[in-house]
Amino acid sequence: VTPPQQGCISDLRSTDVLMGRGSGVAAHSGNKRFREIIQQYKAAYTSAPRNQKMPIAASVVELIEKASPPGRFVERDTHGRIVVVC
């Protein structure tokens, strides 16, 4: 039996962003919304000077976290559990 890992969650929300690759990850509603947000900020990010990129990225993270229900950045660990990345 594998001990529970800190940060493990039992529910995957529609607003969560799944880290990883593949069609299952890409098709998740939270990832679709994340890609939409990225498209909205892409031009500003790419044209921003280096010292202004971090606040733009932080704005994207904030939009995910302030969704209803709040979104999280998550991934599956080596045991298949869903864990919060940040």
LINCORZI-V35965 format. One record per backbone hydrogen bond with DSSP energy under -0.5 kcal/mol. NH is the residue of the N-H (numbers start at 1). CO is the residue of the C=O. If there is no record, write none. Layout:
# LINCORZI-V35965
nh=NH co=CO
nh=NH co=CO
This chain:
# LINCORZI-V35965
nh=8 co=5
nh=9 co=82
nh=13 co=11
nh=16 co=13
nh=17 co=72
nh=18 co=16
nh=19 co=74
nh=26 co=22
nh=27 co=23
nh=28 co=24
nh=28 co=25
nh=31 co=28
nh=32 co=28
nh=33 co=29
nh=34 co=30
nh=35 co=31
nh=36 co=32
nh=37 co=33
nh=38 co=34
nh=39 co=35
nh=40 co=36
nh=41 co=37
nh=42 co=38
nh=43 co=39
nh=45 co=41
nh=46 co=42
nh=47 co=43
nh=48 co=44
nh=48 co=45
nh=52 co=49
nh=53 co=49
nh=53 co=50
nh=54 co=50
nh=56 co=52
nh=57 co=53
nh=58 co=54
nh=59 co=55
nh=60 co=56
nh=61 co=57
nh=62 co=58
nh=63 co=59
nh=64 co=60
nh=65 co=61
nh=66 co=62
nh=67 co=64
nh=69 co=67
nh=71 co=64
nh=74 co=17
nh=74 co=72
nh=75 co=83
nh=77 co=81
nh=80 co=77
nh=82 co=9
nh=83 co=75
nh=83 co=81
nh=84 co=7
nh=85 co=73
nh=86 co=73
